[in-house]
Amino acid sequence: MDNLLNIPGIEISTGKEDLLCYSFDASNAEAALPMAVAWPRKTDEVARIIKHAYENNLGIISRGAGTGMAGASVPRGRGIVLSFEKMKKILDVDTRNMTVVVEPGVINGRLQKELEYLGFFYPPDPASLNTCTIGGNVATNAGGPRALKYGVTRDYVMGIEAVIPDGAVISTGGKTHKRVVGYDLKGLLVGSEGTLAAITKIRLKMLPLPEDIITLLVLFSDLEASGTAVAKIISSKVIPRTMELLDRSSIEAIENYKPTGLPADVDALLLIELDGYPATIKKEAERVVDICNTLRGEVIVAEDTMARERLWEARRSISPALYHLKPTKINEDIVVPRDKVPAVLVELRKLSESSGIKIISFGHAGDGNIHVNIMVDVNNKEEYRKGRELVKKVFEITLKLGGSISGEHGIGLMKAPYLNMEVKEKELGLMRGIKGVFDPKGIMNPGKIFG
Ligand SMILES: Cc1cc2nc3c(=O)[nH]c(=O)nc-3n(C[C@H](O)[C@H](O)[C@H](O)COP(=O)(O)OP(=O)(O)OC[C@H]3O[C@@H](n4cnc5c(N)ncnc54)[C@H](O)[C@@H]3O)c2cc1C
């Protein structure tokens, strides 16, 4: 092995077969081999790897499970991938203070299950929860269906231990539920996409497990009515824990891929879930049903846990299902104010019709966070070019409606060219300044966010 990449006591590989496995993520970002992949087992090892990179001007690409949708863990330049898959311990569950400390490589779904077993609840639930890591979730500030009621990852991060580029270990935040001492460094690290520091330990807030859940499937013969229902339910002061929207094309894609019994002859459906005390959510469910009925929505109640799981399985199978329609999906996770959900859905459908390219919309409609999937074939150069051109149009529609170009996936490589459509020069200057303070040599995740 090249001496530059030989860090004594560290598990590190330059084997082509290893490099290939860490050269891509779940986005369409062009794969690129890193110089090496390292698998630290504790903070001290992370610090030694990063110090070595700092002294030798090598990039550091922190990596969780590589489920990111923005190319943020895809290597660029000369660098070492720092894979956190071997730092996967749940270190401490403090039931009196309702906090849990984890290493970054813990899989989200595993944490959920272990806490549920103890009667506790960690709400952030990206649809990739069975694969993605808590470190990746913190670094992307991941959301998920339950963000509507419970917020996103940021709302649960109480403390972070991290290694900054000169190899120093910093600790920010802690066990207290309140803290106002200087600038919020923890807040800066959440959503920083590995560009400021490598996160080595996280303290998270947990909640009591809700007493009961009601799951409703609402079928609409008109896409716009489903968007109107979302806005009306929220303005009636009912906050469901999820309100997931699937349009007609998404439903067709799921049923063609893995039939789950979803009706194919509707224009859109909402998957609505309420949680809390049984008497309260029963009343809330009645209100939701009334609103949906006035919009001619047909409501079906999931009778038991199995029926509920079947519906969620269908929702989570949408991503793989879309690949059966076209080999390439350009996936944008735009977000608009809730009352603009009907308008954005109509605009996206018009864009699809006028361009002749299939655009499939689904997602966390309760937050206004719509996943827009532009379906093309990367091998059909003309189609792929047209698809990529639509991305800018989708962002223009979104920003005109007061929205944002990313609700949860972040900027990474894929959205870097569009960052200045939303963030203006002064604010960009401040962001670059922060990056420079943390990382003066620019070794942390080169090429990400700012291009
Ligand atoms: C099918 C599917 C469904 C998805 N659904 C959702 C969803 O509902 N909501 C949502 O928000 N996202 C969703 N995603 C996107 C993705 O799962 C999230 O962004 C997730 O948080 C990434 O976690 P990861 O462990 O895979 O991180 P990676 O993809 O490996 O990395 C993502 C970013 O985090 C950084 N990073 C990772 N670990 C660390 C660390 N320890 N220290 C510093 N930086 C680090 C990386 O450098 C990179 O910038 C989905 C993805 C897929 C494939």
The ligand as an SDF file (V2000), in Angstrom:
LIG
                    3D

 53 58  0  0  0  0  0  0  0  0999 V2000
  -35.3560    4.5040   -0.5900 C   0  0  0  0  0  0  0  0  0  0  0  0
  -34.8810    5.7630    0.0770 C   0  0  0  0  0  0  0  0  0  0  0  0
  -35.7810    6.4950    0.8390 C   0  0  0  0  0  0  0  0  0  0  0  0
  -35.3560    7.6830    1.4810 C   0  0  0  0  0  0  0  0  0  0  0  0
  -36.2500    8.3700    2.2440 N   0  0  0  0  0  0  0  0  0  0  0  0
  -35.8450    9.4640    2.9170 C   0  0  0  0  0  0  0  0  0  0  0  0
  -36.7590   10.1710    3.7460 C   0  0  0  0  0  0  0  0  0  0  0  0
  -37.9310    9.8120    3.8900 O   0  0  0  0  0  0  0  0  0  0  0  0
  -36.2920   11.2580    4.3920 N   0  0  0  0  0  0  0  0  0  0  0  0
  -34.9770   11.6890    4.2700 C   0  0  0  0  0  0  0  0  0  0  0  0
  -34.6050   12.6780    4.8940 O   0  0  0  0  0  0  0  0  0  0  0  0
  -34.1120   11.0300    3.4720 N   0  0  0  0  0  0  0  0  0  0  0  0
  -34.4990    9.9470    2.8090 C   0  0  0  0  0  0  0  0  0  0  0  0
  -33.6150    9.2710    2.0160 N   0  0  0  0  0  0  0  0  0  0  0  0
  -32.2310    9.7770    1.8620 C   0  0  0  0  0  0  0  0  0  0  0  0
  -31.2030    9.1660    2.8430 C   0  0  0  0  0  0  0  0  0  0  0  0
  -31.6280    7.9210    3.3270 O   0  0  0  0  0  0  0  0  0  0  0  0
  -30.9370   10.1280    4.0030 C   0  0  0  0  0  0  0  0  0  0  0  0
  -30.3240   11.2980    3.5140 O   0  0  0  0  0  0  0  0  0  0  0  0
  -30.0590    9.5390    5.1020 C   0  0  0  0  0  0  0  0  0  0  0  0
  -30.0180   10.4480    6.1890 O   0  0  0  0  0  0  0  0  0  0  0  0
  -28.6240    9.2190    4.6600 C   0  0  0  0  0  0  0  0  0  0  0  0
  -28.0330    8.3850    5.6430 O   0  0  0  0  0  0  0  0  0  0  0  0
  -26.7910    7.4590    5.2800 P   0  0  0  0  0  0  0  0  0  0  0  0
  -26.3680    6.7770    6.5170 O   0  0  0  0  0  0  0  0  0  0  0  0
  -27.1040    6.5920    4.1290 O   0  0  0  0  0  0  0  0  0  0  0  0
  -25.7160    8.5610    4.8920 O   0  0  0  0  0  0  0  0  0  0  0  0
  -24.7770    8.6710    3.5990 P   0  0  0  0  0  0  0  0  0  0  0  0
  -25.5900    8.6410    2.3510 O   0  0  0  0  0  0  0  0  0  0  0  0
  -23.6730    7.7160    3.7190 O   0  0  0  0  0  0  0  0  0  0  0  0
  -24.1980   10.1420    3.8010 O   0  0  0  0  0  0  0  0  0  0  0  0
  -25.0360   11.2630    3.6890 C   0  0  0  0  0  0  0  0  0  0  0  0
  -24.2510   12.5070    4.1150 C   0  0  0  0  0  0  0  0  0  0  0  0
  -23.9380   12.4200    5.4960 O   0  0  0  0  0  0  0  0  0  0  0  0
  -22.5380   12.5380    5.7130 C   0  0  0  0  0  0  0  0  0  0  0  0
  -22.2070   11.6760    6.8500 N   0  0  0  0  0  0  0  0  0  0  0  0
  -22.5560   10.3870    7.0560 C   0  0  0  0  0  0  0  0  0  0  0  0
  -22.1150    9.9620    8.2470 N   0  0  0  0  0  0  0  0  0  0  0  0
  -21.4640   11.0130    8.8090 C   0  0  0  0  0  0  0  0  0  0  0  0
  -20.7650   11.2110   10.0300 C   0  0  0  0  0  0  0  0  0  0  0  0
  -20.6770   10.2670   10.9620 N   0  0  0  0  0  0  0  0  0  0  0  0
  -20.1760   12.4200   10.2600 N   0  0  0  0  0  0  0  0  0  0  0  0
  -20.2750   13.4290    9.3590 C   0  0  0  0  0  0  0  0  0  0  0  0
  -20.9320   13.2960    8.1940 N   0  0  0  0  0  0  0  0  0  0  0  0
  -21.5250   12.1000    7.9150 C   0  0  0  0  0  0  0  0  0  0  0  0
  -21.9100   12.1080    4.3940 C   0  0  0  0  0  0  0  0  0  0  0  0
  -20.6170   12.6770    4.2180 O   0  0  0  0  0  0  0  0  0  0  0  0
  -22.9100   12.6790    3.4160 C   0  0  0  0  0  0  0  0  0  0  0  0
  -22.6730   14.0530    3.2690 O   0  0  0  0  0  0  0  0  0  0  0  0
  -34.0070    8.1150    1.3440 C   0  0  0  0  0  0  0  0  0  0  0  0
  -33.1020    7.3560    0.5860 C   0  0  0  0  0  0  0  0  0  0  0  0
  -33.5330    6.1930   -0.0420 C   0  0  0  0  0  0  0  0  0  0  0  0
  -32.5360    5.4020   -0.8410 C   0  0  0  0  0  0  0  0  0  0  0  0
  1  2  1  0
  2  3  1  0
  2 52  2  0
  3  4  2  0
  4  5  1  0
  4 50  1  0
  5  6  2  0
  6  7  1  0
  6 13  1  0
  7  8  2  0
  7  9  1  0
  9 10  1  0
 10 11  2  0
 10 12  1  0
 12 13  2  0
 13 14  1  0
 14 15  1  0
 14 50  1  0
 15 16  1  0
 16 17  1  0
 16 18  1  0
 18 19  1  0
 18 20  1  0
 20 21  1  0
 20 22  1  0
 22 23  1  0
 23 24  1  0
 24 25  2  0
 24 26  1  0
 24 27  1  0
 27 28  1  0
 28 29  2  0
 28 30  1  0
 28 31  1  0
 31 32  1  0
 32 33  1  0
 33 34  1  0
 33 48  1  0
 34 35  1  0
 35 36  1  0
 35 46  1  0
 36 37  1  0
 36 45  1  0
 37 38  2  0
 38 39  1  0
 39 40  1  0
 39 45  2  0
 40 41  1  0
 40 42  2  0
 42 43  1  0
 43 44  2  0
 44 45  1  0
 46 47  1  0
 46 48  1  0
 48 49  1  0
 50 51  2  0
 51 52  1  0
 52 53  1  0
M  END
$$$$
